[in-house]
Amino acid sequence: MTYAQISSGRKLHLVCEAGEEYRGEIIRKGFLSNPLCGQKTSENYRMIINVPLANACKKCIRVAQTTEQY
């Protein structure tokens, strides 16, 4: 899992990377999943980063902890 930002000034959301399972599907090479919290996105993310920088979406973190993927 990694963090992705949808647009400038917004929170970072947890997303699944290539090879990881997201809602019963394996993410293909070169793609990212939608955020774990279920927020709708356009096809592109503004930024992808491995560190939350204290601005992570609380819903994504809660979903990841309950599914034990975090």
Secondary structure, DSSP 8 states (H G I E B T S, - for coil): -EEEESSTTS-EEEE--TTSEETTEE--TT-----TT-----S--SEEESS-TT-B-HHHHHHHHHTT--
